[in-house]
């Protein structure tokens, strides 16, 4: 399925990332209603109202900051398969920008989260001029920790975030891996 190039934020080998809009509600609500997908989120599975609130917040963040969570679209079939992007965070009175990713369970194990995280990392550094990016990952979420590590982020410290013990992963611009040699 063709995507309107003017609305794309990023394109990878297998994904289009574009700003979220309210028309994404049905697909995102189905993904975020899955208890396994939402297992490590404080909120647990989300209902339509909660997903709509998140969508509205993402649309506002995109307008305010020029980045947010974006719709992850499978290039082969045009289906929305998750939401990935950059989120401003306040951690211990420091402003940070988080690489965040959430992929539909039917697409787990294919390297799509890693593909998205690497592209988002490069966008944050190369297009936005950020010097550091983080990921906040529940300590028991081994799959998400592996994605962060494959994207060049390293565990920095344990933190308390939204009533969960999490790992703060981070990468600085000067420490990022060379995208050319990365493996999926």
C-alpha positions in Angstrom: 0.0 0.0 0.0 1.3 3.4 -0.9 1.8 6.0 1.8 1.6 9.8 1.2 5.3 10.7 1.3 4.5 14.2 2.7 3.1 12.6 5.8 6.0 10.2 6.4 8.4 10.9 9.3 10.6 7.8 8.7 10.9 4.9 6.3 12.7 1.7 7.0 13.1 -1.5 4.9 9.8 -2.8 6.3 8.0 0.1 8.0 6.6 3.5 7.4 6.4 5.7 10.4 4.0 8.6 10.2 2.2 10.9 12.7 -0.7 9.3 14.5 -4.2 10.6 13.9 -7.6 9.8 15.4 -8.4 7.4 12.5 -5.8 5.1 14.1 -8.0 4.5 17.1 -9.5 1.2 16.1 -6.2 -0.5 15.2 -4.3 0.9 18.3 -7.2 0.0 20.6 -7.1 -3.6 19.4 -3.3 -3.8 20.0 -3.4 -2.1 23.4 -6.3 -4.2 24.6 -4.0 -7.3 24.4 -2.9 -8.1 28.0 0.4 -9.7 26.7 1.3 -6.6 24.7 0.6 -4.3 27.7 2.1 -6.7 30.3 4.8 -4.3 31.4 2.9 -1.1 31.2 1.6 0.5 34.5 -1.9 0.8 33.0 -2.1 -2.8 31.8 -4.5 -3.3 28.9 -6.1 0.0 27.8 -9.7 0.6 26.8 -10.8 2.8 23.8 -11.1 6.0 25.9 -7.5 5.5 27.3 -6.1 4.9 23.8 -8.0 7.9 22.4 -6.5 10.0 25.2 -3.0 8.8 24.3 -3.7 9.5 20.6 -4.8 13.1 21.4 -1.7 13.5 23.6 0.6 12.2 20.8 -1.0 14.6 18.3 -0.4 17.5 20.6 3.2 16.5 21.3 3.8 16.2 17.5 2.5 19.8 17.1 4.4 21.1 20.1 7.8 19.3 19.7 7.9 18.1 16.1 8.1 14.5 17.4 5.9 12.1 19.3 4.9 8.4 19.0 4.2 7.6 15.4 2.0 5.0 13.6 4.1 2.0 12.6 2.8 0.8 9.3 3.8 -2.5 7.6 5.1 -1.6 4.1 3.9 -4.9 2.6 0.2 -4.7 3.6 -0.3 -1.1 4.8 -1.6 -2.3 8.3 -0.9 -0.3 11.4 1.1 -2.7 13.6 2.1 -0.5 16.5 3.3 2.9 17.6 6.9 3.9 17.9 8.7 7.2 18.3 10.1 9.8 20.6 8.6 11.0 23.9 9.7 13.9 26.0 10.2 12.7 29.6 11.1 14.4 32.9 13.3 12.1 35.0 14.6 13.2 38.3 14.2 16.9 37.2 16.1 16.3 34.0 14.5 16.6 30.5 15.1 13.5 28.5 13.8 12.2 25.2 12.7 8.5 25.1 12.8 6.1 22.3 9.6 4.1 22.7 8.2 1.2 20.8 5.1 -1.0 21.0 4.4 -3.6 18.3 1.4 -5.9 17.8 2.0 -9.4 19.3 1.4 -11.0 15.9 4.6 -9.2 14.6 6.9 -10.1 17.6 10.1 -11.8 16.9 10.6 -10.3 13.4 13.0 -7.6 14.4 10.5 -4.8 13.6 11.0 -3.1 17.0 14.7 -3.1 16.5 14.4 -1.7 13.0 12.1 1.0 14.2 14.2 1.9 17.3 17.4 2.2 15.2 15.6 4.5 12.7 14.1 6.6 15.5 17.5 6.8 17.2 19.1 8.1 14.0 16.2 10.6 13.4 16.7 11.9 17.0 20.4 12.5 16.5 20.5 13.5 12.8 17.3 15.4 12.3 16.6 16.8 15.7 20.2 17.3 16.8 19.6 15.6 20.2 22.7 14.6 22.1 21.3 11.8 24.2 18.3 9.4 24.0 16.9 7.1 26.6 14.5 4.2 26.9 12.7 3.4 30.1 12.1 -0.3 30.3 10.4 -2.4 33.0 13.1 -4.5 34.6 11.4 -7.8 33.6 10.8 -6.9 30.0 13.7 -8.8 28.5 12.5 -8.5 24.9 12.4 -4.7 25.1 15.8 -4.6 26.8 17.2 -6.6 23.9 15.7 -4.2 21.4 17.2 -1.3 23.2 20.6 -3.0 23.2 20.4 -3.8 19.5 19.7 -0.1 18.9 22.9 0.8 20.8 21.4 1.8 24.1 23.1 0.6 27.2 21.7 0.1 30.8 22.6 3.2 32.8 20.9 2.7 36.1 17.8 1.4 37.8 15.0 3.9 38.3 11.5 4.1 39.8 9.1 5.1 37.0 5.3 5.2 37.4 5.5 2.9 40.4 7.7 0.3 38.6 11.3 -0.6 38.9 12.8 0.0 35.5 16.1 0.2 33.7 17.1 3.5 32.2 18.9 2.7 29.0 20.8 5.5 27.2 22.9 6.3 24.2 24.8 9.5 23.4 25.3 10.8 19.9 29.0 10.2 20.0 28.5 6.6 21.3 25.9 5.4 18.9 26.8 2.4 16.7 27.4 2.8 13.0 24.1 2.1 11.4 25.7 0.5 8.3 27.1 -2.5 10.3 24.2 -3.1 12.6 22.5 -6.5 12.5 18.8 -7.1 13.1 
